Amino acid sequence: MKAAAQRFWLLVKAWFRLDLDAVCEASKGRDLYNDFHDYPDSTVGEPWHFYTHSCKRCGKKFII
């Protein structure tokens, strides 16, 4: 039960962007579209839609 509560708290922090490291952690293993990253995390930093961005912290690829 403790692991489930920790995972839930990680997802809450990522969803509301309370902890940017949680955004990267919660996005591990997700596909390009189902991700917690957003354009401020991108190396580009612009809200380019349908563009494959890379996270400036963890390097994960994601699409907005």
N, C-alpha and C positions, 0 to 999 in steps of 0.2 A: 504493500500500500504506500509506503514511503516513497518508492521510486515513481509511482504514478503521480503522487502529489508534487514531486520535484519536476517531473516532465510537464505537468499542468502549469506550474509556476513559470517554467522556462518559456512555454508557449504564450502565456500572458505577457511576460516581459518583451517577447519578440513582437507580438501582435500590436502592442501599444508603443513599441520602440522605447521602452524604459531603459533598456540595456542593449547597446549595439552589438556587444559580443554575443548576446542571446539571439539576436537576429541571425548571425552567422551559424551558431550552434543549432538552432531550430531548423535551419534551412538545409542542413546536411542530409543527403539522401533523397531530397525532393527534386522533382523535375524542373525544367526551366520556367514553367508557368506557375507552378504551385509552390511558391517561395515567399519568404518574409522580407526579402530585400526590396528596396525601392530606389528611385533614382538618386537620392542623396548618398547612397552607398556606392554608386557607380564611379568608376574612374573618370567617366565623362562628366557626371554631375548635372546633366541636362535631362529633362523628361522626354527622351526620345522613345516613342512607342514602337513596338514590333522590331526592336533593335536588341541584339544580344549584348547586354552589359556585363562587365566584370566587377566584382566587389573589390573596393580598394583595401579592405581589411583582410579578407580570406581568399580572394581570387575566384570565388565561385561564379559561374556564369548564370545569368537570369535574364528574363524578358519581362518587360512591363506591358 
